Amino acid sequence: MTDMQATRILPIKQLQGVIDIPGDKSVSHRSVMFSALADTPVCIRNFLYAQDCLSTVSCMKALGAKIWQTPDDALWVQGNGLHGLTEPAVVLDAGNSGTTLRLLTGILSGQPFFTALTGDDSLRARPMSRVAKPLRLMGANLSGRQNGNLLPIAIQPPETFHGIRYEMPMASAQVKSAILLATLFADSASSVTEPYVSRDHTERMLETFGVTICREGTTVQLTPVDKLIAPPEIIVPGDISSAAFWLVAASIIPNSELLLRNVGMNPTRTGIIDALQAMGASIETVNERSSGSEPVADLKVRFANLRGIEIGGAMIPRLVDEIPVLAVAALSAEGRTVIRDASELRVKETDRLTAVAAELRRMGAILEETDDGLIIDGPQKLHWGDCHSYHDHRMAMAMAIAGSRHAGCSIDNPSCVSISYPAFFEVLQTIAKEDV
Ligand code: S3P
């Protein structure tokens, strides 16, 4: 979809208010997929009704699950059991969603029927060999453009389907989850090792569905089960990746203070809090509690003077989606920020290293793009820029925060925020305050 008009972001003097953080995208996807593989109804609360998760809903419906929304905004899923998916009569469309695509490819590789998968322009350019390779080692019968590296792909029933021991070349929850989910349909266990631990929502949620998962260091092992036993209710925590925009915005816009309610605090996701705190941010964690298998808390964040930091290695998967907005924070920090080991950003919705560098430069930023990261010396003052979102939700929101802090900007195709945070611009408007 292409918007007729760019949105104009004006400079904001301060941010004040309380924000209820919308449901976590990663957890929302998994809640629908796993519930559709069980045989009792599941009530999902705080589900993220955003484009990516709706792509998962429509794919699971096409595979035979009954899914409906009730007036209290709960999403209900009634599946037909672990072996109850049925051959879809249509090509499954994952839209913009890498998680829908990679996790479903895992699930579908072990099915006794044919499926075809596609996605939007961005998804059709993103690599699939990272999941196709291990799934083929399990016996998957997968074909597509560039030998199955690019969508559209077709999946035929496998002759045999077995678990594998697999060492992943990169930390990726999507690849790890694809292998683990495929193993649910295999005749033996799988063991997956990552260079660093990526988000573990699949492991946590599958455990609540009665699956035994062994974890040791960066290795996860899953043994096939006869059936998934669903919990009656799943409460989706707020998405820390959405909260991240407000954490950065309040940290860099003078006199700001925000209370972010219901933020998912899974330690495999809280890298942005650790990084900002290491930069000197004022973030207080209150009301810590758990929401099913996931920890949550409220966060109080206020303006602070930031300093540059160096991040890389194990930290990167813990904040992989937050790097565009972290770069915006770095521009307001005293000294040098170095982000390395982040080449995975090049295969996200867009090449986010090149995109962040190019779009911040339109606002006058001086920064260096390296092979696997960014180097930013701060503090810097930006001017107005006419920025591109590349139809990438996190690019659009990161540029909006930069424009708010500095001299404003325009952003093309702003409706791409509907991928993960449909209310983003409304929330920004309600928390923007004049000086008192
Ligand atoms: C996700 C995993 C991450 C992340 C994406 C969501 C998931 O991708 O960037 O937005 O839900 O598993 P990778 O695991 O490929 O890094």
Residues whose N, C-alpha, C, O or C-beta is under 5 A from the ligand:
A	BS01	S3P	S26 T99 A171 S172 A173 Q174 V320 D321
